[in-house]
Amino acid sequence: MHELVIRGGRVALDDGWAECDIGIDGGRFTAIGKTLSGQKSIDAAGRWVMPGGIDAHCHLDQPVWGGAGNADDFESGTISAAFGGTTCIVPFGMPGLDMTTVGAIDRALERAAGRAVIDYGLHAVVTMGTGADVEAQLDALAGRGIASVKLFMTYQGFAVDDDLFFKVLDTARRLGWIVIVHAENDAAIRRTRQRLIDLGRTDIRYHVVAHSETMEREATHRALAFAELTGARMTIVHVSSWQSAEEVVRAKSRGVAAIAETCPQYLFLAAADLDRPAIDAARFVFSPPPRSPRSHEHLWRELIDGGIDLWSSDHSPYYFADKIGHSKTPGFTTTLSGIPGIETRLPLLFSEGLLTGRLTLERYLDLTSRNAASIYGFADRKGSIAVGLDADLALWDPTARWTLGHKALHSRVDFTPYEGRVVTGKPITVLVRGEPVVADGKLQARPGFGRFVQRTAADPAHLRKPVEDWTPWLDA
């Protein structure tokens, strides 16, 4: 007799679909089989029972940047995530001015406590201003369940120089951490941006020129070369173009421990969306920017074939008035970069990837939950419907057709770039550790139910040796 049984659904298991029941006890999956008995039960007839999604790249309740703070805190952001079928997130401990990497993690933990309704981990962030004692700080965080660190190659106040880049890579390899990289060439962006300003070309459409595919490709190549030199593991986040995707594939072929992440905006939005009246175009400003149909087609192939490893939202929630600086004619130099997406991430891929047959169930599960759990160090607890793991799952109605729009979503952000888009498939009931967070489309969990998830680093002894360890002339 189980505490709870999910009965009669079509269940997405690691080895394929199964018509079965799921037994849950103490917040974990304890049985998968037929005719299970439970003190309580949830009827999943007609539903697809999917593992809870894991969004390993999102931003919530960060310090003010660009003159604006996030619209979503850990309460509204995790509620929105839950309604989108996501049961665990890994946002960033983003530092503010004069804040250390450790201090930024402390701040994020304080902000999340008592607010989150789903579980969460945290990525560390290192910038030029987060302290010279970077190794000591990362060592301290390693004992607190942090196993990843982000570096920026662009943005004033965030971009790191090569010396710090290598210091973080060497430390991460020693700890078994993974380094997350925003790869765009900062000097090229600043140069091009200024030339556009000098020419008076500041319309929003020029955002794609100021952040061209070449700039992303060059930075991706350089970051992965650094990973190759040090033997560190590296995730290139928000891969937006065919050029940067090819750089990751080339690095993998050389044995680099390279991981590629992309986001819905790079499959469903396009550079042409910026060629609209300014107020409308502002809804599509994010960095790297949306790309060409060629990149859309290439990224879909990589999703299908396995060249892309992660499907994340890069949820960057700003009120629209803050995003455009309260201007009636915003330009690319004045519009804040970032869009919401924590709730639409899974419905978009479920509708256009899984239901259309573009993606197999295996690839869908890899992209939306399993790979994130494995790559970021908590596959022993989350990511699949399997005995012994946390009972995180979502019951989807695969026939529900609904229209994406900010009024239908649960983020505090007052716009969505997907306004009016019709999708098929919707999570109706969502459980975290066996407890309904959303039941029949209604919020159940109270703020504070979500727990911090401590993650485990890889064993450094099993990581690939850096180039200098096997270069023949060094052995002479």
Buried (B, 14 or more C-beta within 10 A) or exposed (E): EBBBBBBBBBBBBEEEEBEBBBBBBEBBBBBBEEEBEBEEBBEBEEBBBBBBBBBBBBBBBBBEBBEBBBBBBBBBBBBBBBBBBBBBBBBBBBBBEEBBBBBBBBBBBEBBBEBBBBBBBBBBBBBBBBBEEBBEBBEBBBEBBBBBBBBBBBBEEBBBEEEBBBBBBBBBBBBBBBBBBBBBBBEBBEEBBEEBBEEEBBBBBBBBBBBBBBBBBBBBBBBBBBBBBBBBBBBBBBBBBBBBBBBBBBBBEEEBBBBBBBBBBBBBBBBEBBEBEBBEBBBBBBBBBBBBEEBBEBBBBBBBEEBBBBBBBBBBBBBBEBBBBEBEEBBBBBBBBBBBBBBBBBBBBBBBBBBEEBBEBBBBBBBBBBBBBBBBBBBEBBBBBBEEBBBBBBBBBBEBEBEBEBEBBBBBBBBBBBEEBEBBBBBBBBBBBBBBBBBEEEBBBEBBBBBBBBBBBBEBEEBBEBBEEEEEEEEE
